[in-house]
Amino acid sequence: MAHLQLTALAGGADDEMEEVALLGSYDEEAGVGDEEAGMRRVQVRVAGMTCSACSGAVEAALSGTRGVRRAAVSLLQNRAHVVFDPALAKDEDIVEAIEDAGFEAEILPDSTVSQAKSQKTLSGQFRIGGMTCAACVNSVEGILKTLPGVKRAVVALVTSLGEVEYDPSVISKDEIVQAIEDAGFDAVLLQSSEEDKVLLSVTGLHTEGDVDVLHDILKKIEGLRQFGVNFANSEVEIVFDPEVVGLRQIVETIEMESNDRLKAHVQNPYLRAASNDAQEASKTLHLLRTSLLLSMPVFFIRMVCPHIPLISSSLLMHFGPFRIGDLLKWILVSMVQFVVGKRFYVAAYRALRHGSTNMDVLVVIGTTASYVYSVCALLYGAFTGFHPPIYFETSAMIITFVLFGKYLEVLAKGKTSDAIKKLVELAPATALLLLKDKEGKYSGEKEIDASMVQPGDALKVLPGSKVPADGIVIWGTSHVNESMVTGESVPISKEVSSPVIGGTMNLHGILHVQATKVGSGTVLSQIISLVETAQMSKAPIQKFADHVASIFVPIVITLSLLTFLAWFLCGWLGAYPNSWSAETSNCFVFSLMFSISVVVIACPCALGLATPTAVMVATGVGATHGVLVKGGDALERAQNVKYVIFDKTGTLTQGKATVTTAKIFSGMDLGEFLTLVASAEASSEHPLAKAILDYAFHFHFFGKLPSAKDSIKKRKEEILSQWLLEVVDFSALPGKGIQCWIKGKKILVGNRALITENGVSIPDEAEQFLVDMELSAKTGILVAYDGGFIGLIGITDPLKREAAVVVEGLKKMGVHPVMVTGDNWRTAQVVAKEVGIEDVRAEVMPAGKADVIRSLQKDGSVVAMVGDGINDSPALAAADVGMAIGAGTDIAIEAADYVLVRNNLEDVITAIDLSRKTFSRIRWNYFFAMSYNVVAIPVAAGALFPFTGLQMPPWLAGACMAFSSVSVVCSSLLLRRYRKPRLTTVLQITVE
C-alpha cells in the first residue's frame, strides 16, 4: 500500500517541509474580512429596472456614493446588495442615490440588522433543466455571476449541472434556484457543502396517517435540521448534522418507532441522476414517436399519394371550401407544430425574453415561417379557387428530425458519463456490520445498506465481495484487487493494520475491517467528485466557441433574410429564368424555401458540444487509468508541456529511505552512537528520522521480539519508551537537520551546512568517506555531540524501476526532463546520470523550486512539475501543470492540476498523451462543426442551384442540422477507445 500513502516522502537532508505556504490563500481571505469589518450590509428592492443598462446605472450610482464599499445589482431579482461604512453613509443616502438615478428604492426589513461576514464560502450543485445549447449556458452563467454573494458559477450543458460558490450571508440556495427559474429554466439543488442532505425512499406510506406518524418520528430526532415528505413519491428529504446524528441512526429510528411499518432506504444521488437522464431520454422518445406518427401521413399525402390515382382523386375532393388532403395535412401538422413542438416555443420564448438566442429560436422561426405560409396559401386557395403549393410537411418533418437528433444526442451524451457510472457501481450496495454485546465482544452480524456505514464500524468482508468503506484491517489476511481504483493490476496483500479502500475486491480470505472514512470522505467518492468537478470546468478553448454561439443565431437570421431578399429581388427583376421557380409557382415561395433552409440547417449546438463532451470523456477515461484531471484548463495546458520538472525523493526514487552505513569517527561504541542519534531523531517527523530510528531499534533488539505482528507493535512501543534517552530543547532546522540537548550536551544531526555553521570541523577521513557515499547516490547524515564530530550515517533511496525509461520516453515526445532536489550536488548528479537527465538543479531549498519553474517559464514555455503533493506544493502551484504522484489516499490536493493515483512515473506520460489526444479530438470536433456550417449554409442558401440545379428542401436541412451535433458527440465518444501508451512504443515516438 506504499503507493497509496500520501506521506511526507524521504528526501535528502536538505529537503524542507513547506506546508506553511498552503495557508497563503487563507491569509488573503482573512485580509478581506478585516477590510470589511464593521461594514453594514443591506438589501435594497429596486423598482423600474428593465435591462442590464438599468442595473448598470443603479450600480454606478451606488458605487459613486460616499462611504459605499461595494454594490452589486441583480436585474432579475430587482435587488441591490450594498456594503457601506455606517460612519460615512446612512440607509437614506443609499435610497436617495438610487432614486436620483431614476428608480424606486426600498430597504428590505430583513436586512436592517448588520450581518457578520461568512466564515466560509459554500459550494452548491444544482441540476438545471431546459438548456439546449451553449447560448443557454452563457445565459444561465451570466445570470448567476451577477447575483450578489455569488463568487463563481460554472454551468455544464452536457450534464445539465451548475456549480455555484456563494456567500451564505449574502444569498441563500433558494434565492439562487429562484434566479435560475426566473430566467426560464428549471432548477433544483442537488447537494451543498453546508450540511449532509439525503433522500430516503420510504415504504409503507399508504395514507395521510402514515405521513403524520413519520412527521412525529422525525421531529423527535436530535440533529435533524429540516425534512420534507413527498407522499406521492414515498420519499423524504432530510438535512441533518452528521456530528449529532448518524444516517443509520435516523433510518433505524424510523423503523423502530413505527414498529417496522415504515422502512427507509437511502437513495443514491448518482443513480437518481441516471434515472433522470433515462426519464429525459424516454420523454424525448415519446415526443419523437408522436411526431413521427403524425408526420408520416403528411409526408405520405405529399410524396406518395399523387402517384396513386384513386387516392389522389379522393384527396382532391372538397370538404366545404377546402380540399380533403390539405385539410388533413393542416390538422396533423397543427398538432405537431403546437403540441409536440411546444417545447421549442417555450424554450425560444425564454431565451428571447432575456435577450439571448439559441437553437430553439432557429427551429421556431423556420417551422413557423413554413407553417404560416402554408396556412395562408391554404386559405388563399379556399377563397380564390387558385391553389398555390403548400409545405405543411416541411415544418412537421423539421420538428421530427430535430427531435430525432435530440434523442440521439441525449443517448450519446449519456455515454460520455459512463466513467462516473462505472465508478459509482464499484461501491457495494450492502455491508455486513459486526454487532457487539455489552461487554464489547462480537455477538453477531447484520446486513445493512452500505451508505449507512459509520466511522468506527466493524465490517465483515467475505471473499469475492467488495470492501464497503475505507478502513483498517483489524482481523484476517487476504489479497485485495485495487485495480478498479488505482489501476494497479497486481493484488495487494492485506493483514492486520493494513489500510483498505472502499470499492476494491477482496479475493481470498475473510477480513474484518474497521471503517475510518465513509460517504464523501472515501477515496472512491473523492475520485468521483474530482471527475465531476473536472467535467464541470471549461477549457479556455471553449471561450471561442461560447462567443461564436452567442452571436451565431443573429448572424444566421441575418443570412436567412439576405438569402430571401437576394433570390426574391433577382426573380422580381428577371435575373433568372421563370422555370427555376415554376415548381413553387412564384419567386416569393421559391425564395422563402431557401430562406427557411438557411435558418434550419445552421446549428450552434455542435460548436457548444465540441469541447465539453471531449473533456467529459477524457476525464472519465483518465480516471479509469489512475490519472485524475482537475479541469479542462489543466487538460489543455498539458498538451503543450515543454519541460517536466521531477522532484528526486519519492518521485524518481521509491521514497523508502533505508540506512546502509553507520560509521563512527570517535571512541564511542556503535550501540551508544545509534542510541544517541535515535533519541535525537525520535521527536522528528522527517522520513529520514524514521529510517534512522528503525535501524537503531533493529540493531539493539533484532531477534528479541515475539513473532506475532500485533505483539511486535505493543512490545516495540514499550521498548521505545524505556530505551530512548531524554531530549530537551528539540528544534528542527528546515533544510539542514535537527538540534537538541541530551544529558546536558548539544547534539546536531543533519547535513554538512548544519555542522560547519556550528563551528564543528569535519575530519578529512570523514569528508572522504562522505564524498564516496555521495558518489554512490547515498545521502550522508552527519552527527556532532558536545562540540565534536562523532560519526555519520549513510542513507539510500532506490530509484524506481521505470524512471529511466519514462525519462527517455519524455525525450522522445519532445519534452525536456529536469531534476530539482534539495540533496547535495554529488548525489543529485549520480541519480540524474542513472535516469538520463542532463539538466540538474541541486541543493535547492523548497521555496527555490518555484523560482526554478518561473525561470523556465520566462520564454513562454509550459512547465509541468511532478512531486509528492505535500512538501512540493509551492512548486506544484507555480507550475503551469502540477502533477501530484502517489496520492491515492488523499485525492484533493489543492496545489496540483493532475493527481496520479498510482505511485508510477508512467502516468506522467499517460497524462501528457491523454491531453494531446483529447485536444486533437477537440480540434477535429471544431473542424467538423465549423466546416459543416461553412459548407451547409451556402448550399442551403442555393449557392449551387444555378450551376447544378441542386436545391435543399427545408425538411432535409432539418435532418442535416439534427445530425450535426450528434456527429460531434460521437466524435468525442471515440476517446473512450483511448489506451495508455506502452513504454516500448513511446520509445519509438519521434517528434517532427
N, C-alpha and C positions, 0 to 999 in steps of 0.2 A: 504493500500500500504506500510505499515511499513516493511513488509517482502521483499520489493523490493528496499528499500532505502539503498544505500551504504553510510552510515554516520558514524561519529565518535560516537560509542555507549557509553552509560553511563557506568561508572565504579566506582570503589572505589576511594577515594580521592587520593590514592597513584598511580593511573594509570598515565602513561606518554605517550604523543604522540610521535611517532618515525618515522615520515615521512622522517626525515633527512637521515636515513640510506639508503633510496632508491636512494640517489644521489651517492652512492659508485661507481656504475658501470660507471657513467658519469665522475667522477673524474679520474678513471683509464684510460678511453679513452683520457681524456684531457692530462694525462701524456704521453701517446703515441704520441699525437700530438706535445708536447713540445720536445720530443726526436728527432722527425724528422723535426723540424722547421729549415728552411734554407737548407734542403737537396735538391738535384737535382734529378729529375726523368727522365729517358729516356727509350724509346722503341727501342730495337735493333733487326733487322732482322738477323736471324742466318740461314745460308745455310749449308746443308750437314748432318743434323741430321736424323737418320733413325729409332732409337728405344729409349726406355727410358734410356738405358745406355748412349747414346749420350747426352741426355738432362741433365742427372746427371753429366756428365763430364763438360759440359758448366757451370752448376750451381756451381760446386765445384771450377772451375777456377775463376769465378766471385767473389765468397764468399771469396776466398783467396787473392783477390786484395786489396791493401791498400786503405782505405777510403770508401770501399763499405759497406753500412749498411745492405742492403737487396737485394737479387736477386731471381727472380722466372723465370723459363724457361718453355715455352709451346712447347711441341713436335709437337702438331697438328697445331699450328699457326706459327711454326718456328720463334718464337719471344722470346726475353728475356726482362723482366721488371727489371730495375736496379735502386736502390735508393742509392746515394752516396754523400759524402761530397765534394763539388767543391773545397774546400781549400786543399784537400789531393789527389784528383784524377781528371783527365780530361776525355773528351769523347774518346780521342785517347787511353788512358790507358784501357778503357773498351773494345774497338775494339781489341786492341793488346792482351789482356788476352784471348779473345775468339779465335783469330787466332792462338795463341800459343797452344791452346787445339786441333787444327787441323780442325777448322771450319771457314767459311767465315762470316764476320760480317759487318753490315752497320747500322749506326744510322738513324732512320727514321726521316724525316724532320719535321713531325707534332709534334714531341716530344722534339724539341730543346729548347722550352720555358718551364722553370720550372713551374710545376703546383702546386697550393695550395692544401693542404690536404683537402679532402672532409669533410664537417661538419657533414655528416650523412651517414649511411650505408643504401642503398636501398634494398628492397626485391622485387624480380620479380618472378612471377609464370608462368611457361612455360608448354605447352602441348607437350609431346614427343611421337611421333608415331614410330612404328616399333619394340618396345620392346616386347619380347616374354617370357622371363624367368628371374630369379634372376641374371643370368650371365650378361644379357644385362643391368640390373640396376646397377650392380657393375661397368661395363664398362663405362656407362654414368657418374656415380658419380665420378669415378676415373679421368675421363677427366675434369669434371667441377672443381674438387678440385685442379687440377694442373694449372688452369688458373690464371694469375696474377690479383690480385684485388678481387678474389672470396674468401670470408671468410667462407662460409658454403654452402653446397649443399646437398639436400635431394631429392631422386627420389623415387616415389611410382609406382610399377608395376600395382597395381590394378586400380588406377585412371588414369594412363598414365600422371601423373603430376610431375613436378620438381619445387622445390622452391630453389632459389639461393639468398643468401645475398652477395652483392658485393659493391665495392667502385667505384662510377661512375667516379671518377677522374682517375681511372686506366683502367677500362674496361667498355664498353658500352653493352647495351642489345643486339644490333645487333651482336656484336662480340661473345657473349655467344651463340646466336642462330646459328651463323656460325660455332662455335666449335662443337656444337651438330650435325649439319648437316654434317660437315667434318668427324665425327665419323660414319656416315652411317645411321643416324636416322633423322626423320622429327621433326622440332621444330617450335613453334610459341609462341610469348609472349602473355599471356592472360591478365595480369594486373600487374601494378607496383605501388609502394608506392610513386613514383616520382610525378605523376600528375594524374588528372582524365582522364580516357580514356573510350570512349563509342562508341558502334557500333549502327548506325541508319539504319533502313531499309527505303528506300525512294520510294514511289510510284509516278509514273509519269515520270520516266526516260526512255523515249522511243527512243530518238535519241541522237546523239552526241551534238546537240544544247542544249538539256536539261541538259546534263552534264556540258557544258560551262556555262550555267546560274547558276547552283549550285556552280560551282567554283567561279564565280564572287560574289555570295552572301556570301560564306564562307570567302573569302578574306577580306571582309569589317568588319567582326565581330571581335571586340577587345577581346583579351583574348584567342583566338584560337591559340594554339601553332603550330599545324600541322593537316593536314587532308588528307585522301586518298579516292578517289571514285572508287568503283568497279562496273563498268557499267553492267557487266554480271550478278551479283547477286543483282543489285539495292541496294547497301549498301555503306555507307560512314563511315569511321573510323575517329573519332575526338579525339584529345588530347587538353584539354583546362585547363585554370587556373580557378578553382572554385571561387577564390577570386575576379576575374574580371568579369566573365560572368557565368550565371546560365544555366543549361541544358534546362530549359523551355524557356529561352530567345532565345537560339540557335534554338530550334525547331520552335518557333513562328516566328522568323525572316525568316527562310527558307520558311515557308508557306506564310507569308505576302509579302515578296519581290518577290515571284514567282506568286503572285496573285492567290494563292491556287491551282496552277497547280501541285506543288510538296508537298507531305505530308510525314512528317518524323515520325517514331515511334522508340522508344528505344527498342533494343533487350536485353532481359535478358540473361546475360552470363551463368547462370546455365541452363536455358532452351536450350541455344545454345549447351552447353556441352552435355546435354541429347540427343540433336539432333545428335551430333557427335557420341555418343555411339550407337544410333539407326542406323546410317549410317554404322558404323563398323559391327554391327550385320547383317545388310542387305547385306553388301559386302561379309561377310563370308558365309552367307546363299546362296548367288548366286554361289560362288565358290563350295560350298558343293553340290548344285543341279547339277551343271555342271559335277563335278567329279563323282557323283553317276550315272548320266545319261550315262556317258562314261564307267564307271567301271562295271555296271550291265551286259551289253552284254559280256564283257570279262569273268566275273565270270560265266555267263550262258554257254558260249562256253566251259569253262574249266571243270565245275562241272556237268552240266545237259546234254549238247548235246551228250557226249559219250554214254549215255544210251538211246538215240533215234536213231535207226539205219539209218533212212532216212537222218536226219540232219547230223549225224556223217559222213556218206559216202560223203555227199556234201562238208563238211568242209575239208575232206582229199584230195579232188581233187586239182590239181596243177594249179597255175597261173604262168607260167614260171617255175623257179626253186623252187618257194615257194608254200607251201600248203595254200589254201584259208583261213582256220581257223587261222593259225599262222599269216598270213599277216594282217587279220582283227584285231587281238589282238595287233599286233605291231603298227598299225596306231592309234587305240583307246588309247592304253596306252601311246604312244608318246605325244598325246595331253594332257593327264592327267599329265604326268611327267614334261613336259616343258611349258605348257600353264597354267594349273591350279596350278601346283607345282612351278611356277616361284617364288612366294613369298618366298618359303623355300630356294631356291638357292640364292636369293638376300640377305636375312637375314643372311644365313650362310656365304656368301662372306664378308659381312660387319663385322661379328664377327671375322672371321679368319684374315681379313686384319689388325685388330688391336690386334691380339694376344689373343683373348678371344674365348670361345666356349659356345654353348648353345644348346637348344633342336633342333633347326633347323639344326644344324650340324649333329646330330644323324639321323634325318629324311632323310637328303640328302645322308648321307653315306649309310644308309640301303636301300633306294629306288634305288639309283644309282647302287649299287652293284647288286641288283636283276635285274634291267633293263639291265645293261651292260652284265651280264652273259646271260640273255635271248636272247639279240641281237646276241651275239657271238654263242650261241647254235643254233639259227635260221639260221645264215649264214653258220655255220658248216654243218648243216643238208641239206641246199640247195645245197652245193657244193660237199658233200660226199655221200649223199643218206642215211646216218645214222642219224636219228633224235633223239637226246637226249631230255629229258623233258625240257620244258621251263616254266618260272614262271613269265610271264608278269602280271598275276593277283595279284601277291604279291605286287609289287610297287604301282599298281593302288589302291588296297584295303587299303594299309597302308596310302596313302595320303587321301583317302576318310574318313577313320576312324579318322585320326588326325584332319582333318577339322571338322568332326562331334563333336569331343571332344572340339575343339577350339570354335565352335559355342555355345555349351552348356556352356563352360567356360565364354564366353562373356555375355551370358544371366544371368548366376549365379553371376558374378562379378557385373553386373548392379544392382542386388538385394541388394548387400552389401551397396550401396549408397542410398538406399531408404529413410533413415532417413533425409539426406540432401534434397532430393527431396521433402519430406513432409514438411520440414521447409520452403523451398522456396515457396511452394504452399500456405503457410499461408499468405504471403503478397498479398494484393488485387491488381488487375490489374489496377483499376482506382480509382480516388478520386474526390470528389465534392469540388471544390475550390469556396470559397465565395468571390465575387468581391466587390470592394469598389468604390464609386464615388469620386469626387474631394474633397468633404467635409469629407471623411473618413468613411461614412456610408455604410452599406452593401446594394448593389443595385441589386444583383442577384447571380447566381451560374453557374459554368461551370464544366463539366466533363473533367478531364484531366488524362493523364497517371500517375499512382502512382509514377513512377520513376522520374517524373518531379516536385514533390513537393519540395519546398524550405523552409529553416528555416524562420519562421515568418509568413508563410501562414496560413490563417484561413480556416479550413476544416469543412465540414458538414458531420457528421456520422449518417446515418439513422439506425433505429432498424433493427437488423438482418444482418447488414453489418460489415465489418472489419475496424478497425482503420488503416488509410493509413501510419501513421508515429508516432514516439514517440512525445508526446507533453503534453500540459496542457489544461484542460477543461476551457473554458472561458465563456461558457453558457450551461445551461441544467443540468439535473440529469438523471442518468441511472444506470444499473448494467452491468459490463463487465466481460465476461468469459475469464480469463487469463490462463486457464489450458494448452492450447497448447504451451505456452512459459514457464510458471513457474511450471506446474504440479499441481497447486492449483485448486482443483475442485470446490470450493465454489465461486460463482460470487461475484465480489468486487464492492461495492457501489462507484459511481463517482458523484462528484458535482463540482462546481466552484473551481478552483485551484488544483484539483486532477490530478496527473500525469497518463497518459495512455501509453500503449506500442503498437507499431505498429504490426499488425497481429492478435491482440486479437479481440474478437467478442462482439460488442455492442448488448445487449439483448433487452432492453425495450424502453427507451426514446431517443429523438434526442439530440445529443451532438454537440456543436461547439468546435473544438479543434484547438489550435494554435501549429503548428509544431515547435518543438525545435531541434530534431535530425532527419536527413534524410539520405538515402543512406547507406553507410558503417558505419555511426555513430549510427544507431539504435540498440536496444537490439537484435532484431532478426538477423540482419546482423552480429553482433559480435558473436552471438551464432553459426551461420553458419560458420563464419571464424574460430572460435575456434575448431569446429568439424573437419573442413577441415585440419587445422594445425595438429591436433592430428592424423588424418588418414595419413598424410604425414610422420609422425615421425616413427622411428623404435624402437621396443623394443629390449633391449640388447640380449634377447634370439635369435633374428633373426641373430645376427652376426655369430652364429654357422652354421645356415642354409646357409648364404651367402658364408661362407668359404667352406662348403661341395659342394655347387653348382659350385663354381669356379674351383674345381678340379674334379667334378663329370664326365664331358664328357671325359676328357683324361683317367680317370680310366676305364670308360665303353668301350671306344675304345680298350684299352689295354686288357680288359677281353674278348672282342669280338675276337681279334686276337689270344689270348691264347686258346679260345674255338675252333677256326678254326684249329689251329696247333695241339691241342690235339686230336681232332677227326680225322683229316687228317692223322697224323702220326700213330695213332693206327690202322686206316684202312689200311694204306700202309704197316704196319708191320704185319697185320693179327691178331691184338689183339681182334677183334670182328668179328662175322660171317658176311659173304658177304650178307646174307639175310637181314641184317639190312639196308644196303644201296641199296638193289635191286630196291626199288621203285623209287629211284632217279638216277639209272643207274650206279653211281660210287661214291666213297667216297669223291671226291672233292665237288660235288654238295651237298652230304649229310652233309658234314662239313660246307659248305657255308650257308646252310639254318639255321643251329644252330647259326652260327656267326651273320647272319642278324637279327635273332630273338633277340639276346642279345642286339644288337645296338638299335633296335626299341622299345623294351619293357621298357628299362631304361628311367626314366623320372625325370629330375631335377626340373620341374615346380611345382610338388606337394610340394617339400621342400620350394621353393621360395614363394608359396602362403599360406603356413600353418599359419604363423604369421600375415602378413598384412591384410588378409581377416578377420581374427578373430578380430583384433584390430579395423578394419574399422566398422564391425558390432557392436562391443561392444561400441565404442564411439558414434555411432548413437543411439543405444538403451539407453545409458546413458543420452544423450541429451533429449530424449523423457520423461525421468523420472526426469529431472531437475538436472542431475549430469553431469557437463561438464568436460571432461578429457583433459588435455593439451598435452598428448602424450603417446606413447606406453611404454616409460620407467617409467612414473608415474603409469601407469596401472599395470606394472609388479611389481614395488616395493610395491604397496598397498596390494598385496596378502599375503605378509609376515609381515604385521604390528603386532608388539608385544605390543607397548604402544601407546595409544591415549591421547594426552595432550589437555585438554579443557581450554580455557580462560573462566573466570567466566562471566564477564559482556557482555551481548549481545549474548553470546553463550549458556551457561547453563541458563542464565536469559533472560528475554524478551527484555532487553535493553531500557526499558521505565522507566526512573527514575522518581519517584514522591515523593514529600515532605510529610511526615506523621506527623512530630512533629517539633515544634519550641518552645524552652524553653529558658527563659531569667533568667540570674543569676546576674542581676544588677537592678538598679532602672529605667531602660529605658522602655518606652512604647513599646508594641509589634509592633504597626504600624510603629513607628520610627525605631525600630530594623530591621524590614523587608525592610524598605526603604533604610537604610544604607547598608545592605548586598546586596540587589538587585542592588543598584547603583554601588557597587564594582564589582559584577559579570557580569554586563551588557557588559563589554568590553571583557569578556572571551568567547571563542568558545567551552568550555568544556560542554558536555551534562548535567552535574550536575548543572552548572551555569544556563542553560536554565530552568531546573526544579525549581530552587530557584526563578528565575525571574518570571516564570508563577505563582508560588504560591503567591508571594508577590503582583503581579498585581491583581489576583483574590481576594486576601484579601481586597485590597483597593477599587476595582471597581466592585465587584460582584453585579449584578442587576442594574448597571448603564449604561449598554451598549445596543445599538439597537439590534434587533433580526436578521436582515439580515446579512449573513456571510461577504459579501464584505464590508458592513458598519462597522461591528465589526473591520475588519482589518484596515480600514482607521482611525477609532476612536482610536484604540489601539496605532497606530503609533503616532497620535497626543498627546495622554496622556503621552506616554513614553518620548517624547521629553521635556515635561513640568514637569513631576513628579520626574524623577530621579535627584539625586544631581550630581554636577560637580566632576569629578575624575581627578587627576593628578598623574604623575609618576607611571602609572599602569605597573605591571610586573607579568608574570605567572612563577611560580616556578615548573617545571616538577616533578611530583611525590609527591608534597607537597600541593600546592594550589596557592593562589594569594596574592599579597600585593599591596597597593596603598595609596594615601593620599586624604582624604575628609575633607573639612573645616579646612585644615591645620593640621590634625591629621592622624596618620598612622593607617590603618586598615588591619588586617590579617584574611583571610578566608581560612581554609584548615584543614589538619589533625593534629594529636597530635604532630608529629615531628616538624611541622612548628611553632606551638605555643610555645613549650618548647625551641626550638632553639633561639627564640627571647626573652627569659627570662621572659615569661609570665607564671605565676603559675595558675594551674587549680584547682579550689575549690574541696574539697572532694565530696560535693554533686553532682557537675557536673561530676566528674570522675565516681561516682557510676551510675549516670543516663546514661552516655556514655557506660559503661560496660553492663548495662541492655539492651540497644539498640542493641549492637553488638551481644549479646547472642540471640537476636530475629532476627538476619540476617539483621539488618539495619546498614547503614553507617552513622557515625556521622561527621558532618561538624562543626568545632569549629570556633568561631569568637572572635577576640580580637580587642579593639579600644582604642587608646591613651594609650597603655601600659597595659591595664587591660582586663581581661576576662569578656565578657558581655553576652555570650549565645551560644547555639548550635542548629543545625538543623538536624533532622533525615530524612534520605532518604532511600527508599526501592526500590528494583528492583525485581519483582516477578519471580519465576522460570518458565521455560517453562513446560507445562503440560506433555510433552513426555520425559523430561530429565531423570527422574529416571528409566523409562522403557528402554530407549536407553542404559543407563549405564549398567543395568542388562543384556541386550541383548549382549552387547560387551563382558561382562564377560563370557557369555555362548559360545561365539565364540572364546574364548581363548585369548582375547585382554584385557590388563590391563589399565583401565582408570586412568588418573592423572589430578588433577586440579591445575593450576598455576595462581595466581592472585596477583595483587598489593594491594589488600584490606588487612585489618588487620586480625590477626590470628583468633580472636573470630568469626567474620562474616564468614570467609572462612570455619572454622570448622563446623559451623551451616549449611551452604549451602551444604558442602560436605556430611554431615550426611544425609541431606534430599534426596540427589540424589543417595546416596550409594557409594560414592568414599572414599576409605580408604587413598590413597596416596595424600596428600595435600601439596602444596608449596605456602605459603602466604607471603605478604609483599615483593614480588619480583619486582624489577624495570624492566621496559620493556626490557632493554638490558640483564637483568639477565635471562629472559625466554629462550633465545638462549643457555645460559650456562647450564640450566637445561636439555635441549634437548641433548646437547653434552655429559653430564654426563651419560644419559641413553643409548647413542649410543656407549659408550666405549667398551661394551662387544659384539658389532656387532649387537645389536638389531635394528630393523627397527622401527622408531618413526614417528608417524603422529601427526601433530599439527592442531587443529581446532580453528580458530579465525575469527575475523570480516574482515580481509583482509586489514585493514588500520594501526592501531597502533600495530598490531601483525606482521607486515611484516618481521622484522628481524627473529622472531621465525619461521614464515612460511617458510622463505628461508633456515633456519638452519635445519629444519626437513627433513627427507627422503621423507615424503609425506605431503605437505602443503594443507590444505583444507580451503578455504575461504567460509564462510557460510553467506547466506543472502545478496548476492552481485548482485542482479538481474539487477540493472541499470548501472553497470559499470563492465562488464564482464572481461575485460582484466586486471586482477591483476597480475602483473609480478611475485610476490613472491610465488603465490600458484600454486600447480600442479593440484588441483581439484577446481572447482568453483561449489558450491552447491547453485543453483539459489534460492531455497525456503529457508526461514528462519526456517528450520525444521531439528532437530537433527537426525531424522530417515534416512536422506540421507547419514549420515556418515556410517551407517550400509549398506545402498544400495551400496555406493562406494566400500567398502571393499568386500562385497559379489559379486558384479559385477566383480571385479578384480579376485577373486578366481575362479568364474565360467568361465571367459574368458581364464585364463591360464590353467585351467583344460581342456578346449576345445582345446587350442593350443597344449598341450601335446598329446592329442588324435590324433590331426592332424599329429604331427611329428611321432607318433607311426604308424599311417596308412601309411604315406609316406615312412618311413624307412623300415617298415616291408614289404611293397609292393615290394620295390626294393630288399630287402634281400631275399625274397621268389621268386619273379618273375624272377630275373636274373638267378639263378641256374636252375629253371625249363626251362627257355628259352634256357639255355646252354645245356640242355639234361641230367641233373643230375638224373632224374627219368627214363630216357629211358631204361637203361639196366635192370631195375627191373620191370617196368610196361609197357614198350613199348609206353609210353606217349611222344609224340613229339608236340611241339607248333609251328604251321606254322607261318611264319613271319606276315601274314596279321592279324592273331588272336592276335599276340604280339602287333601289331599296335593298335588294338582295346582296348587291356588292358591298353596300355600306354595312349591312349586318355581319358579313363575314370578315370585314377588315379587322375589327377589334378581336374577333375570335382567333384570327391568324396570328396576331401579335401575342396573345396569351399562350397559344400553342407553341409559338417560337420560344417563349420563356420556359415552358414546361420541358423543353429539350434539355435544360440544365439538370433535370432530375437524373439524367443518364451520366452525369459527371462522375468520373473515377479519379481518385487522387493519384498523382503521378508516382510511378515506381522510381526509386533512386537509380536503378540500372538504365532506365530510359531518360531520366533527367540528365545523366552524364553524357548523353548523346545529343542533347539540345545545343544548337548553335544559334546565336542571335545575329540577325542580319544588320 
